[in-house]
Amino acid sequence: MPVFEILPLEAIGPARLGASRAAAREAMSVNGFPLERSYGRVDYFCEASIQLEYDPSDQVQFIGVSGNSQLNFTFRGVDVFSISATELFSLMAASDDSGSHEFDRYEYCFPNQILTLWDADEQYDRQGGEEREVWGQVGIGNDAYVAAIEAIEKKL
């Protein structure tokens, strides 16, 4: 089973931040995950468990991953969908070096790593029988992603 390492500010497996849409699609396909669906500025791979979002110039600005039985996603050697949401939060907070962090089960972004967590819930605990909260998605972004989020938040 493939293992894709989550490298904040860089990549998740073969998907690299800043890559062109064509290069990202090729990298995913070469690694056994051809494009399954595209909608606007977002491409989906591996039963939609890998989501690539592109900026207006078609460069990858965000990579989001969800648990899937076809591959594993790791952060610092730990399978991110095999541990509880609070454990993963603590692991990521310890590596962010941006001060203290307060757990939020809905969504969280570690600012120094542009590392995101979304929707901690028991339904995502596919490895543990839905008994503990596990994150629905783990993602990484770049500066363009942060700017896009900040622009949206200003409108709210």
C-alpha positions in Angstrom: 0.0 0.0 0.0 1.4 3.4 -0.9 2.3 5.8 1.9 2.2 9.5 1.1 4.2 11.8 3.6 2.6 15.1 4.4 5.4 17.8 4.1 4.0 21.2 5.1 4.7 24.0 2.6 5.9 21.4 0.1 3.9 18.3 -0.8 1.8 15.3 0.1 3.2 12.4 -1.8 3.6 13.2 -5.4 1.3 16.3 -5.3 3.5 19.4 -4.9 2.4 22.9 -4.0 3.1 25.3 -6.8 3.1 22.6 -9.5 1.1 23.3 -12.7 -2.2 21.5 -13.1 -0.7 19.4 -16.0 2.3 18.5 -13.9 0.2 17.6 -10.8 -2.1 15.4 -12.9 0.9 13.6 -14.4 2.6 13.1 -11.1 -0.6 11.6 -9.6 -1.2 9.4 -12.6 2.4 8.1 -12.7 1.9 7.1 -9.0 -1.3 5.1 -9.8 -3.9 7.7 -9.2 -5.3 9.2 -12.4 -7.6 12.1 -12.4 -11.1 11.0 -11.5 -13.0 14.2 -11.5 -12.4 17.9 -12.0 -14.7 20.7 -11.0 -13.6 24.3 -11.6 -10.3 24.9 -9.9 -10.3 21.5 -8.0 -9.2 18.1 -9.1 -10.0 14.8 -7.3 -8.1 11.6 -7.2 -8.4 8.2 -5.5 -12.1 8.2 -4.8 -11.9 11.9 -3.9 -9.6 11.2 -1.0 -7.0 13.5 -2.6 -8.1 17.0 -3.5 -5.9 19.5 -5.4 -7.0 23.1 -5.5 -5.5 25.5 -8.0 -4.9 29.3 -7.9 -6.1 31.5 -10.9 -2.9 30.7 -12.8 -3.5 26.9 -12.4 -0.8 26.3 -9.8 -1.5 24.0 -6.9 -2.2 26.1 -3.8 -3.9 23.5 -1.6 -3.7 19.8 -1.1 -6.3 18.1 1.0 -6.4 14.4 1.9 -9.0 12.1 3.5 -8.7 8.5 4.8 -8.8 5.8 2.2 -8.1 2.1 2.2 -5.9 2.3 -0.9 -3.1 4.4 0.7 -1.9 5.9 3.9 -1.0 9.5 4.7 1.7 10.1 7.3 3.0 13.2 9.2 6.3 12.7 11.0 5.9 9.0 10.5 2.4 8.7 12.0 -0.6 7.6 10.0 -2.8 10.7 10.4 -6.1 8.7 10.0 -5.1 6.0 12.6 -4.9 8.3 15.6 -7.4 10.4 17.4 -8.0 14.0 16.4 -6.6 15.3 19.7 -3.4 13.3 19.3 -2.8 14.5 15.7 -3.6 18.1 16.8 -1.0 17.8 19.5 1.6 16.3 17.2 1.1 19.1 14.6 1.0 21.9 17.2 4.3 20.7 18.6 5.9 21.1 15.2 4.4 24.5 14.3 6.5 26.7 16.6 3.9 29.5 16.6 2.9 29.6 20.3 0.0 27.8 22.0 -2.9 26.3 20.1 -6.4 25.5 21.3 -8.1 22.4 19.9 -11.1 23.1 17.7 -12.9 20.1 16.3 -14.4 22.0 13.4 -11.3 23.4 11.7 -7.8 24.6 12.4 -4.9 26.0 10.5 -1.4 26.0 11.9 0.0 29.3 10.6 3.7 28.5 10.3 3.1 25.3 8.4 -0.1 26.3 6.6 -1.3 22.9 7.8 -5.1 22.5 8.1 -7.4 20.1 9.9 -11.1 19.8 9.2 -14.1 18.2 10.9 -13.1 15.9 13.7 -15.8 13.3 14.0 -16.3 9.6 14.8 -17.6 8.9 11.3 -14.0 9.3 10.0 -12.6 6.6 12.3 -12.6 3.9 9.6 -9.6 2.1 11.1 -10.9 2.1 14.7 -14.6 1.2 14.2 -15.9 4.8 14.5 -15.2 5.0 18.2 -13.0 8.1 18.4 -12.9 11.5 16.7 -10.6 11.4 13.6 -10.1 14.4 11.2 -12.2 14.3 8.1 -9.4 16.0 6.1 -5.8 17.0 6.6 -4.4 19.6 4.2 -1.5 21.9 3.3 -1.5 25.2 1.5 0.9 27.9 0.4 0.9 31.7 0.7 -1.6 32.0 -2.2 -4.0 29.7 -0.3 -3.7 31.8 2.9 -4.3 35.0 0.9 -7.5 33.5 -0.7 -8.8 32.4 2.7 -8.1 35.9 4.2 -10.0 37.5 1.3 -13.0 35.3 1.9 -12.9 36.0 5.7 -12.8 39.8 5.0 -16.1 39.5 3.0 -17.8 37.7 5.9 
